[in-house]
């Protein structure tokens, strides 16, 4: 209506418009329910005006938090309730569904997403025989439209598999946790995957503590053929490989050597082929993101979710940039293979493309969807970098490079192995050179070329020098997030979606702490692990748990009923619970004397173990509530205020950082340890950074200064 003819007040006009708008957007349209509001906007644009897309914002029904909510006596019947706070959303969904022409359930394409669709069907009174379930592995216009042409019924077997896992986790967590509360302290928990992850960390720590270093030696040699130098190392004596255990062994070898001339005893030349890496699964992405771009597991999944749900790419609009990020499949669709081949041939040439090759999945992979890959390979990281933040760009680049590399041909190397001999003492030199780059054109995970000079049997080479060096064997390394995820995957425990929350939980419970990005068990973690190992051995038995994962996969495949799988686990577990209730002794975690008195009441202060670690507390509790954080001085004055001292502090997730003890008067903080010296180049304070291999390096704290000192082991 033109403005000049408007006679009603603005208030009345607004009401009328709103009512008309509501009627326009609901009646006679197809309703689509997804999990995420971000996805809803994108998908609605793709589907057009005959569809309305809304979000359930995850689950709408779940088991109660206040109780087990599993009826053990009635075939483990789950007792679901509508999630608190979601009543307005549920009412809105019911209203929208009632007015809609048809309802489609488009939650994520995994077990969890299938369960959400099943719960939505229950809430909205939809028939399980209706073909209203829509699944797409990537949020692109073609993929979404194709999915809506092929709706299916809800996969009840997939729902059963998710439900069985949820119930098993409830039975374990809600049965063991109360026992731990009574016998150790409140706030503790146990879980199927969580307890195994904790045991792996504790067992590794025991290995490290029991490790006895063993001496060994090596002899590195520099040689030259003509003017070209090359390296070789001691191999053995008189045709037999020999270990150098002591300095005496080295002396005996060195005594057999006299002049500089060594003869070339043997030359082996071979062609070596290195195949391209497989595209990413969830766990391999988590591992590479930790190792290559320094992402924590949780951060990797959070950023991957953003890339999956979509980014606005200027004139291209909002687009999902990667396929679904929870998968253990390495399968790639023929369409994606063809697109990658087109890109590779255009960019590098025909010899670099391996289009049409099949990628074999691991035996345990659930092939419901594809590996993690870019939705559109022509959206190169360089092309869309201006639309992504730095974290999104780092992860997208990692995924894009790995996918394209996986579709490229193998790299071919010429290798050369040469045995050098003098008086029966043998040194071995190895060299290689890339003959054909293949996938290394885009994904260089190879060592640098190390070609040896041309040599034939009988040639003479000159010794430049020999360097005997003493070494000691090292204990096994503590687990990082990446190596722990890799180990859990290798032993068949857990599934891709469980790893990130599992690692987060064992840190929240203060069972472990991250020290220089490696997991160390706490005293509390050691205690909990000891009790679970003794009283609930099956929970931490990796073979038992891996077998259970296979049973749950069989539920998904329709080969087993979920109730029988749960029952098979619970009956022996119930006996272990009864035994633990009776026989487990209460463990008293004694308070340690702090060595000083309370400044409020004068009673002695003690060191207590709390949720986030140890802290000072008054022994006169509850009459006195005085507490103090335990701080560790590092002997350095604050570089900001020059009055306070720098102390070691911890975040709630037990990550160490450094700050001024005059906080909040001085807000100095640093992730890296200040060393008390200023940079000779910029004048900023110097810090000590941890480097790979357990070393340290002093660098300038200013990002604009490149000053650094030699690395220290």
ZAVOVEX-819630 format. One record per residue (C-alpha): residue number from 1; x, y, z. Coordinates in nm, 2 decimals. Example, Ala and Ser with C-alpha at 12.3 -4.5 7.8 and 13.67 -1.06 7.14 Angstrom:
<rs>
  num      xx      yy      zz
    1    1.23   -0.45    0.78
    2    1.37   -0.11    0.71
</rs>
This chain:
<rs>
  num      xx      yy      zz
    1    0.00    0.00    0.00
    2    0.15    0.34   -0.09
    3    0.25    0.56    0.20
    4    0.02    0.85    0.10
    5   -0.29    0.63    0.15
    6   -0.19    0.49    0.49
    7   -0.44    0.60    0.75
    8   -0.38    0.35    1.04
    9   -0.12    0.41    1.31
   10    0.23    0.25    1.26
   11    0.16    0.01    1.55
   12   -0.15   -0.13    1.39
   13    0.02   -0.15    1.05
   14    0.32   -0.34    1.19
   15    0.09   -0.60    1.36
   16   -0.10   -0.66    1.04
   17    0.22   -0.70    0.84
   18    0.37   -0.94    1.09
   19    0.06   -1.16    1.09
   20    0.05   -1.16    0.71
   21    0.42   -1.25    0.70
   22    0.37   -1.54    0.93
   23    0.09   -1.68    0.72
   24    0.30   -1.64    0.41
   25    0.60   -1.83    0.55
   26    0.42   -2.14    0.70
   27    0.10   -2.25    0.53
   28    0.14   -2.49    0.24
   29    0.52   -2.49    0.24
   30    0.76   -2.78    0.29
   31    0.92   -2.77    0.63
   32    1.28   -2.88    0.67
   33    1.44   -2.93    1.01
   34    1.82   -2.92    1.04
   35    2.05   -2.91    1.35
   36    2.22   -2.58    1.30
   37    2.08   -2.23    1.24
   38    2.38   -2.15    1.02
   39    2.29   -2.44    0.79
   40    1.92   -2.34    0.79
   41    1.98   -2.01    0.61
   42    2.21   -2.17    0.34
   43    1.98   -2.46    0.27
   44    1.67   -2.24    0.25
   45    1.84   -2.04   -0.03
   46    1.92   -2.35   -0.22
   47    1.57   -2.50   -0.20
   48    1.37   -2.19   -0.29
   49    1.05   -2.03   -0.18
   50    0.85   -2.35   -0.15
   51    1.06   -2.46    0.15
   52    1.10   -2.32    0.50
   53    1.41   -2.44    0.69
   54    1.44   -2.42    1.07
   55    1.69   -2.56    1.32
   56    1.64   -2.79    1.61
   57    1.97   -2.67    1.76
   58    2.09   -3.02    1.83
   59    1.90   -3.27    2.03
   60    1.55   -3.19    2.16
   61    1.51   -3.50    2.38
   62    1.76   -3.68    2.60
   63    1.80   -3.89    2.91
   64    1.76   -3.70    3.24
   65    2.08   -3.56    3.38
   66    1.96   -3.62    3.74
   67    1.92   -3.99    3.72
   68    2.03   -4.30    3.53
   69    1.71   -4.28    3.32
   70    1.75   -4.64    3.20
   71    1.49   -4.90    3.31
   72    1.73   -5.20    3.36
   73    1.44   -5.43    3.45
   74    1.25   -5.35    3.14
   75    1.50   -5.43    2.86
   76    1.71   -5.12    2.94
   77    1.42   -4.90    2.82
   78    1.55   -4.54    2.79
   79    1.35   -4.28    2.97
   80    1.37   -3.97    2.75
   81    1.24   -3.63    2.84
   82    1.23   -3.30    2.64
   83    1.54   -3.10    2.71
   84    1.49   -2.83    2.96
   85    1.46   -2.48    2.80
   86    1.36   -2.62    2.46
   87    0.98   -2.61    2.52
   88    0.93   -2.29    2.32
   89    1.13   -2.43    2.03
   90    0.94   -2.76    2.04
   91    0.61   -2.58    2.04
   92    0.72   -2.37    1.75
   93    0.83   -2.68    1.56
   94    0.49   -2.85    1.62
   95    0.31   -2.54    1.50
   96    0.53   -2.52    1.19
   97    0.49   -2.89    1.11
   98    0.11   -2.88    1.15
   99    0.09   -2.60    0.89
  100    0.34   -2.75    0.65
  101    0.26   -2.93    0.33
  102    0.54   -3.19    0.42
  103    0.81   -3.23    0.68
  104    1.17   -3.33    0.60
  105    1.43   -3.42    0.87
  106    1.77   -3.31    0.75
  107    1.99   -3.35    1.06
  108    2.36   -3.45    1.02
  109    2.45   -3.77    0.83
  110    2.57   -3.99    1.12
  111    2.43   -4.19    1.41
  112    2.37   -3.88    1.62
  113    2.19   -3.71    1.34
  114    1.98   -4.01    1.28
  115    1.88   -4.02    1.64
  116    1.79   -3.65    1.63
  117    1.56   -3.72    1.33
  118    1.40   -4.01    1.52
  119    1.33   -3.79    1.83
  120    1.19   -3.52    1.60
  121    0.96   -3.77    1.44
  122    0.84   -3.87    1.79
  123    0.78   -3.51    1.90
  124    0.60   -3.42    1.57
  125    0.40   -3.74    1.56
  126    0.55   -3.84    1.22
  127    0.53   -4.20    1.09
  128    0.86   -4.40    1.07
  129    0.73   -4.54    0.74
  130    0.73   -4.20    0.58
  131    1.02   -4.11    0.35
  132    1.10   -3.79    0.52
  133    1.47   -3.83    0.61
  134    1.71   -3.63    0.39
  135    2.09   -3.68    0.41
  136    2.36   -3.49    0.24
  137    2.73   -3.51    0.30
  138    2.82   -3.16    0.18
  139    2.62   -2.83    0.19
  140    2.63   -2.74   -0.17
  141    2.34   -2.66   -0.40
  142    2.37   -2.97   -0.61
  143    2.42   -3.21   -0.31
  144    2.12   -3.06   -0.12
  145    1.88   -3.06   -0.42
  146    1.98   -3.42   -0.51
  147    1.92   -3.53   -0.15
  148    1.57   -3.39   -0.16
  149    1.49   -3.59   -0.47
  150    1.58   -3.91   -0.28
  151    1.44   -3.90    0.07
  152    1.43   -4.22    0.27
  153    1.28   -4.35    0.59
  154    1.46   -4.31    0.92
  155    1.72   -4.58    0.96
  156    1.60   -4.74    1.29
  157    1.91   -4.96    1.30
  158    2.13   -4.66    1.30
  159    1.92   -4.51    1.58
  160    1.95   -4.83    1.77
  161    2.33   -4.82    1.74
  162    2.34   -4.47    1.88
  163    2.09   -4.55    2.15
  164    2.29   -4.86    2.26
  165    2.61   -4.65    2.29
  166    2.42   -4.38    2.49
  167    2.27   -4.64    2.72
  168    2.60   -4.82    2.77
  169    2.77   -4.49    2.86
  170    2.49   -4.41    3.11
  171    2.52   -4.75    3.27
  172    2.90   -4.71    3.31
  173    2.91   -4.35    3.41
  174    2.61   -4.34    3.64
  175    2.70   -4.66    3.81
  176    3.08   -4.61    3.87
  177    3.08   -4.24    3.94
  178    2.87   -4.26    4.26
  179    3.11   -4.52    4.39
  180    3.40   -4.30    4.32
  181    3.23   -4.01    4.49
  182    3.18   -4.22    4.81
  183    3.52   -4.39    4.81
  184    3.74   -4.10    4.68
  185    3.58   -3.76    4.63
  186    3.28   -3.59    4.47
  187    3.29   -3.47    4.11
  188    3.47   -3.78    3.97
  189    3.35   -3.97    3.67
  190    3.42   -4.28    3.46
  191    3.33   -4.38    3.11
  192    3.40   -4.65    2.85
  193    3.64   -4.46    2.63
  194    3.75   -4.21    2.90
  195    3.88   -4.48    3.13
  196    4.08   -4.64    2.86
  197    4.24   -4.31    2.76
  198    4.33   -4.25    3.12
  199    4.48   -4.59    3.16
  200    4.69   -4.55    2.85
  201    4.83   -4.22    2.99
  202    4.89   -4.37    3.34
  203    5.06   -4.69    3.20
  204    5.29   -4.47    2.99
  205    5.39   -4.27    3.29
  206    5.47   -4.59    3.48
  207    5.68   -4.71    3.18
  208    5.87   -4.38    3.19
  209    5.93   -4.40    3.56
  210    6.05   -4.76    3.54
  211    6.28   -4.69    3.24
  212    6.65   -4.75    3.28
  213    6.86   -4.57    3.02
  214    7.10   -4.79    2.83
  215    7.43   -4.66    2.68
  216    7.51   -4.69    2.31
  217    7.75   -4.53    2.06
  218    7.75   -4.43    1.70
  219    8.03   -4.33    1.46
  220    7.93   -4.07    1.19
  221    8.17   -4.02    0.91
  222    8.23   -3.76    0.65
  223    8.37   -3.88    0.32
  224    8.44   -3.74   -0.03
  225    8.46   -3.88   -0.38
  226    8.66   -3.63   -0.58
  227    8.54   -3.29   -0.46
  228    8.19   -3.40   -0.36
  229    8.13   -3.47    0.02
  230    7.88   -3.72    0.16
  231    7.79   -3.87    0.49
  232    7.81   -4.24    0.60
  233    7.76   -4.42    0.94
  234    7.93   -4.72    1.09
  235    7.74   -5.04    1.02
  236    7.95   -5.34    1.12
  237    8.26   -5.55    1.11
  238    8.37   -5.84    0.88
  239    8.03   -5.85    0.70
  240    7.82   -5.86    1.02
  241    7.61   -5.58    1.16
  242    7.75   -5.47    1.50
  243    7.61   -5.26    1.78
  244    7.84   -5.02    1.97
  245    7.73   -5.06    2.33
  246    8.03   -4.90    2.50
  247    8.33   -4.67    2.44
  248    8.55   -4.99    2.44
  249    8.35   -5.11    2.13
  250    8.42   -4.78    1.96
  251    8.80   -4.79    2.05
  252    8.82   -5.15    1.90
  253    8.67   -5.03    1.57
  254    8.88   -4.72    1.55
  255    9.20   -4.92    1.61
  256    9.13   -5.12    1.30
  257    9.13   -4.80    1.08
  258    9.45   -4.65    0.96
  259    9.47   -4.44    0.64
  260    9.21   -4.22    0.47
  261    9.12   -4.46    0.19
  262    8.80   -4.66    0.19
  263    8.70   -4.89   -0.09
  264    8.35   -4.91   -0.24
  265    8.25   -5.26   -0.15
  266    7.89   -5.27   -0.27
  267    7.66   -5.04   -0.46
  268    7.28   -5.09   -0.47
  269    7.06   -4.88   -0.70
  270    6.68   -4.91   -0.68
  271    6.36   -4.73   -0.78
  272    6.14   -4.66   -0.49
  273    5.77   -4.56   -0.52
  274    5.59   -4.36   -0.25
  275    5.21   -4.35   -0.29
  276    5.00   -4.05   -0.21
  277    4.85   -4.03    0.14
  278    4.48   -4.12    0.18
  279    4.23   -3.84    0.22
  280    4.15   -3.74    0.58
  281    3.92   -3.92    0.82
  282    3.83   -3.75    1.15
  283    4.11   -3.90    1.35
  284    4.38   -3.84    1.08
  285    4.27   -3.48    1.05
  286    4.29   -3.43    1.42
  287    4.64   -3.58    1.43
  288    4.77   -3.37    1.14
  289    4.61   -3.05    1.27
  290    4.79   -3.11    1.60
  291    5.12   -3.18    1.44
  292    5.12   -2.94    1.14
  293    4.92   -2.63    1.25
  294    4.92   -2.67    1.63
  295    4.54   -2.71    1.68
  296    4.40   -2.88    1.98
  297    4.15   -3.16    1.90
  298    3.85   -2.96    2.01
  299    3.96   -2.66    1.81
  300    4.00   -2.87    1.50
  301    3.64   -3.00    1.52
  302    3.51   -2.65    1.60
  303    3.68   -2.49    1.29
  304    3.59   -2.79    1.07
  305    3.22   -2.74    1.17
  306    3.24   -2.38    1.06
  307    3.39   -2.49    0.72
  308    3.12   -2.76    0.68
  309    2.83   -2.53    0.77
  310    2.96   -2.27    0.52
  311    3.13   -1.94    0.47
  312    3.00   -1.64    0.26
  313    3.23   -1.62   -0.05
  314    3.14   -1.28   -0.19
  315    2.94   -1.30   -0.51
  316    2.93   -1.69   -0.48
  317    2.72   -1.65   -0.17
  318    2.72   -1.88    0.14
  319    2.87   -2.22    0.07
  320    2.97   -2.53    0.26
  321    3.35   -2.56    0.20
  322    3.41   -2.92    0.32
  323    3.22   -3.25    0.35
  324    3.10   -3.38    0.68
  325    3.38   -3.39    0.93
  326    3.28   -3.69    1.14
  327    3.38   -3.99    0.94
  328    3.62   -4.29    0.94
  329    3.58   -4.36    0.57
  330    3.84   -4.28    0.30
  331    3.59   -4.32    0.02
  332    3.57   -4.04   -0.24
  333    3.27   -4.00   -0.47
  334    3.32   -4.04   -0.85
  335    3.20   -3.68   -0.90
  336    3.47   -3.55   -0.67
  337    3.73   -3.77   -0.82
  338    3.65   -3.64   -1.17
  339    3.66   -3.27   -1.05
  340    4.00   -3.33   -0.88
  341    4.13   -3.50   -1.20
  342    4.02   -3.20   -1.41
  343    4.20   -2.96   -1.17
  344    4.52   -3.17   -1.15
  345    4.55   -3.22   -1.53
  346    4.49   -2.85   -1.59
  347    4.74   -2.74   -1.33
  348    5.01   -3.00   -1.35
  349    4.95   -3.22   -1.65
  350    4.80   -3.57   -1.73
  351    5.09   -3.77   -1.57
  352    5.00   -3.63   -1.23
  353    4.64   -3.75   -1.21
  354    4.54   -4.10   -1.10
  355    4.17   -4.05   -1.18
  356    3.96   -4.36   -1.13
  357    4.18   -4.54   -0.87
  358    3.99   -4.70   -0.59
  359    4.08   -4.63   -0.22
  360    4.04   -4.92    0.02
  361    3.87   -4.85    0.35
  362    3.99   -5.00    0.68
  363    3.79   -5.30    0.81
  364    3.63   -5.09    1.09
  365    3.53   -4.79    0.87
  366    3.16   -4.70    0.86
  367    3.12   -4.61    0.49
  368    2.80   -4.41    0.54
  369    2.97   -4.11    0.38
  370    3.29   -3.99    0.23
  371    3.63   -3.89    0.36
  372    3.68   -3.52    0.46
  373    3.74   -3.32    0.14
  374    3.67   -2.98   -0.01
  375    3.32   -2.95   -0.15
  376    3.45   -2.77   -0.45
  377    3.82   -2.85   -0.54
  378    3.83   -2.53   -0.76
  379    3.78   -2.32   -0.45
  380    4.16   -2.32   -0.38
  381    4.29   -2.18   -0.05
  382    4.45   -1.89   -0.24
  383    4.12   -1.81   -0.42
  384    3.91   -1.79   -0.11
  385    4.17   -1.69    0.15
  386    4.02   -1.33    0.19
  387    3.69   -1.48    0.31
  388    3.84   -1.70    0.58
  389    3.99   -1.61    0.92
  390    4.34   -1.74    0.98
  391    4.23   -2.06    1.16
  392    3.97   -2.14    0.90
  393    4.23   -2.09    0.63
  394    4.49   -2.31    0.80
  395    4.25   -2.60    0.84
  396    4.10   -2.56    0.49
  397    4.44   -2.55    0.33
  398    4.54   -2.87    0.52
  399    4.22   -3.05    0.40
  400    4.24   -2.92    0.04
  401    4.61   -3.01    0.00
  402    4.56   -3.36    0.14
  403    4.26   -3.43   -0.08
  404    4.42   -3.31   -0.40
  405    4.74   -3.51   -0.32
  406    4.53   -3.82   -0.26
  407    4.41   -3.80   -0.62
  408    4.77   -3.76   -0.76
  409    5.01   -4.02   -0.88
  410    5.29   -4.17   -0.67
  411    5.63   -4.00   -0.63
  412    5.92   -4.20   -0.78
  413    6.27   -4.19   -0.62
  414    6.61   -4.32   -0.74
  415    6.78   -4.46   -0.43
  416    7.14   -4.56   -0.38
  417    7.30   -4.75   -0.10
  418    7.68   -4.78   -0.08
  419    7.90   -4.99    0.15
  420    8.25   -4.85    0.22
  421    8.51   -5.08    0.37
  422    8.85   -5.06    0.53
  423    9.02   -5.35    0.70
  424    8.68   -5.52    0.75
  425    8.51   -5.21    0.90
  426    8.20   -5.12    0.71
  427    8.03   -4.78    0.68
  428    7.70   -4.74    0.49
  429    7.59   -4.43    0.29
  430    7.23   -4.38    0.17
  431    7.11   -4.13   -0.09
  432    6.79   -4.06   -0.29
  433    6.67   -3.82   -0.55
  434    6.32   -3.75   -0.67
  435    6.29   -3.88   -1.02
  436    5.92   -3.79   -1.06
  437    5.74   -3.56   -0.81
  438    5.39   -3.70   -0.84
  439    5.18   -3.59   -0.54
  440    5.49   -3.41   -0.39
  441    5.41   -3.12   -0.62
  442    5.14   -3.02   -0.38
  443    5.20   -3.22   -0.06
  444    5.57   -3.24    0.02
  445    5.61   -3.48    0.31
  446    5.94   -3.62    0.17
  447    6.30   -3.57    0.30
  448    6.52   -3.34    0.10
  449    6.72   -3.48   -0.19
  450    7.03   -3.65   -0.07
  451    7.21   -3.77   -0.38
  452    7.55   -3.95   -0.35
  453    7.83   -3.90   -0.60
  454    7.85   -4.16   -0.87
  455    8.03   -4.46   -0.74
  456    8.10   -4.81   -0.86
  457    8.23   -5.12   -0.68
  458    8.61   -5.10   -0.64
  459    8.63   -4.72   -0.64
  460    8.83   -4.55   -0.36
  461    8.68   -4.27   -0.15
  462    8.86   -4.05    0.11
  463    8.77   -4.03    0.48
  464    8.74   -3.66    0.59
  465    8.67   -3.73    0.95
  466    8.50   -3.97    1.19
  467    8.29   -3.86    1.49
  468    8.22   -4.11    1.77
  469    7.92   -4.01    1.98
  470    7.77   -4.14    2.30
  471    7.40   -4.18    2.33
  472    7.15   -4.31    2.59
  473    6.82   -4.48    2.50
  474    6.52   -4.26    2.58
  475    6.19   -4.37    2.75
  476    5.87   -4.38    2.55
  477    5.73   -4.03    2.49
  478    5.42   -3.92    2.68
  479    5.11   -3.90    2.47
  480    5.02   -3.58    2.29
  481    4.65   -3.53    2.18
  482    4.75   -3.65    1.83
  483    4.93   -3.97    1.94
  484    4.66   -4.05    2.19
  485    4.39   -4.02    1.93
  486    4.60   -4.24    1.69
  487    4.64   -4.51    1.96
  488    4.27   -4.51    2.05
  489    4.19   -4.55    1.68
  490    4.45   -4.83    1.63
  491    4.32   -5.04    1.92
  492    3.96   -4.99    1.80
  493    3.83   -4.80    2.10
  494    3.58   -4.52    2.05
  495    3.47   -4.36    1.73
  496    3.57   -4.03    1.55
  497    3.30   -3.82    1.73
  498    3.41   -3.94    2.08
  499    3.78   -3.84    2.08
  500    3.76   -3.47    2.13
  501    3.50   -3.48    2.42
  502    3.69   -3.77    2.58
  503    4.02   -3.57    2.60
  504    3.84   -3.27    2.73
  505    3.67   -3.47    3.01
  506    3.98   -3.63    3.15
  507    4.14   -3.28    3.17
  508    3.82   -3.13    3.33
  509    3.82   -3.40    3.60
  510    4.19   -3.32    3.67
  511    4.29   -3.68    3.60
  512    4.56   -3.55    3.36
  513    4.72   -3.23    3.28
  514    4.89   -3.10    2.96
  515    5.26   -3.01    3.02
  516    5.44   -2.89    2.70
  517    5.15   -3.04    2.50
  518    5.20   -3.39    2.65
  519    4.96   -3.56    2.89
  520    5.08   -3.63    3.25
  521    4.85   -3.81    3.49
  522    4.78   -3.64    3.82
  523    4.78   -3.81    4.16
  524    4.40   -3.82    4.14
  525    4.41   -3.97    3.79
  526    4.65   -4.24    3.92
  527    4.42   -4.32    4.21
  528    4.10   -4.34    3.99
  529    4.28   -4.56    3.73
  530    4.40   -4.80    4.00
  531    4.05   -4.85    4.13
  532    3.89   -4.89    3.79
  533    4.16   -5.14    3.68
  534    4.11   -5.35    4.00
  535    3.73   -5.35    4.03
  536    3.62   -5.29    3.67
  537    3.88   -5.47    3.45
  538    3.65   -5.51    3.14
  539    3.60   -5.13    3.13
  540    3.97   -5.08    3.07
  541    4.03   -5.40    2.87
  542    4.10   -5.27    2.52
  543    4.02   -5.60    2.35
  544    3.69   -5.62    2.53
  545    3.60   -5.26    2.45
  546    3.70   -5.30    2.08
  547    3.49   -5.61    2.05
  548    3.20   -5.42    2.20
  549    3.25   -5.15    1.93
  550    3.22   -5.43    1.67
  551    2.90   -5.55    1.83
  552    2.75   -5.20    1.82
  553    2.85   -5.18    1.45
  554    2.66   -5.50    1.39
  555    2.35   -5.34    1.55
  556    2.39   -5.06    1.29
  557    2.42   -5.32    1.02
  558    2.10   -5.50    1.14
  559    2.29   -5.82    1.24
  560    2.23   -5.78    1.62
  561    1.96   -5.64    1.85
  562    2.08   -5.35    2.07
  563    1.92   -5.50    2.38
  564    2.12   -5.82    2.36
  565    2.45   -5.62    2.32
  566    2.37   -5.41    2.62
  567    2.26   -5.71    2.83
  568    2.57   -5.90    2.73
  569    2.78   -5.62    2.88
  570    2.56   -5.53    3.18
  571    2.52   -5.87    3.35
  572    2.89   -5.92    3.44
  573    2.93   -5.55    3.50
  574    2.65   -5.56    3.76
  575    2.84   -5.82    3.96
  576    3.16   -5.60    3.95
  577    2.95   -5.31    4.08
  578    2.82   -5.51    4.37
  579    3.17   -5.63    4.46
  580    3.31   -5.27    4.43
  581    3.04   -5.13    4.66
  582    3.14   -5.39    4.93
  583    3.51   -5.43    4.89
  584    3.64   -5.09    4.77
  585    3.80   -4.91    5.06
  586    3.76   -4.54    5.11
  587    4.07   -4.35    5.00
  588    4.16   -4.05    5.21
  589    4.35   -3.80    5.01
  590    4.55   -3.64    5.29
  591    4.61   -3.27    5.31
  592    4.97   -3.17    5.30
  593    5.10   -2.90    5.55
  594    5.17   -2.58    5.36
  595    5.43   -2.46    5.60
  596    5.27   -2.12    5.69
  597    4.97   -2.00    5.89
  598    4.64   -1.85    5.77
  599    4.66   -1.47    5.75
  600    4.29   -1.44    5.86
  601    4.26   -1.67    6.16
  602    4.61   -1.79    6.24
  603    4.55   -2.17    6.19
  604    4.79   -2.37    5.98
  605    4.73   -2.36    5.60
  606    4.72   -2.70    5.42
  607    4.75   -2.81    5.05
  608    4.42   -2.95    4.92
  609    4.34   -3.13    4.60
  610    4.05   -2.96    4.42
  611    3.88   -2.98    4.08
  612    4.15   -2.77    3.91
  613    4.45   -2.91    4.10
  614    4.61   -2.83    4.43
  615    4.55   -2.51    4.63
  616    4.62   -2.36    4.97
  617    4.33   -2.37    5.22
  618    4.29   -2.30    5.59
  619    4.28   -2.61    5.82
  620    4.01   -2.43    6.02
  621    3.75   -2.49    5.75
  622    3.45   -2.45    5.76
  623    3.49   -2.18    6.03
  624    3.75   -2.01    5.80
  625    3.71   -2.02    5.42
  626    4.05   -1.86    5.33
  627    4.20   -2.01    5.02
  628    4.50   -1.91    4.80
  629    4.63   -2.03    4.47
  630    4.96   -2.21    4.47
  631    5.20   -2.00    4.27
  632    5.55   -2.09    4.15
  633    5.80   -1.80    4.11
  634    6.04   -1.83    3.82
  635    6.29   -1.58    3.96
  636    6.22   -1.31    3.70
  637    6.09   -0.95    3.75
  638    5.78   -0.85    3.56
  639    5.89   -0.70    3.22
  640    5.58   -0.48    3.21
  641    5.56   -0.31    3.55
  642    5.92   -0.39    3.67
  643    5.79   -0.42    4.03
  644    5.61   -0.76    4.06
  645    5.76   -1.10    4.01
  646    5.66   -1.33    3.72
  647    5.48   -1.65    3.85
  648    5.37   -1.97    3.68
  649    4.99   -2.00    3.67
  650    4.73   -2.23    3.51
  651    4.41   -2.19    3.32
  652    4.10   -2.39    3.42
  653    4.21   -2.65    3.16
  654    4.55   -2.68    3.33
  655    4.75   -2.50    3.06
  656    5.05   -2.32    3.21
  657    5.10   -1.95    3.14
  658    5.30   -1.68    3.31
  659    5.18   -1.36    3.48
  660    5.26   -1.08    3.72
  661    5.20   -1.15    4.09
  662    5.06   -0.79    4.12
  663    4.75   -0.88    3.91
  664    4.50   -0.71    3.87
  665    4.72   -0.40    3.92
  666    4.95   -0.53    3.64
  667    4.79   -0.74    3.37
  668    5.11   -0.89    3.22
  669    5.06   -1.25    3.08
  670    5.27   -1.47    2.85
  671    5.23   -1.83    2.72
  672    5.61   -1.84    2.69
  673    5.84   -1.83    2.99
  674    6.03   -1.49    3.03
  675    6.40   -1.54    3.11
  676    6.49   -1.20    3.27
  677    6.69   -1.06    2.97
  678    6.61   -0.81    2.70
  679    6.65   -0.87    2.33
  680    6.98   -0.71    2.21
  681    6.81   -0.63    1.88
  682    6.46   -0.48    1.97
  683    6.48   -0.42    2.35
  684    6.17   -0.64    2.41
  685    6.19   -0.91    2.68
  686    6.32   -1.25    2.58
  687    6.12   -1.57    2.63
  688    6.20   -1.94    2.63
  689    5.99   -2.14    2.38
  690    5.95   -2.52    2.37
  691    6.06   -2.68    2.05
  692    6.00   -3.02    1.90
  693    6.21   -3.30    2.04
  694    6.19   -3.17    2.39
  695    6.43   -2.88    2.34
  696    6.42   -2.51    2.42
  697    6.50   -2.19    2.23
  698    6.53   -1.83    2.35
  699    6.35   -1.59    2.12
  700    6.23   -1.23    2.12
  701    5.88   -1.18    2.25
  702    5.80   -0.93    1.98
  703    5.64   -1.08    1.67
  704    5.81   -0.82    1.46
  705    6.16   -0.92    1.57
  706    6.33   -1.23    1.44
  707    6.61   -1.26    1.71
  708    6.67   -1.61    1.83
  709    6.94   -1.80    2.01
  710    7.08   -2.15    1.95
  711    6.84   -2.43    2.04
  712    6.92   -2.62    2.37
  713    6.84   -2.98    2.43
</rs>
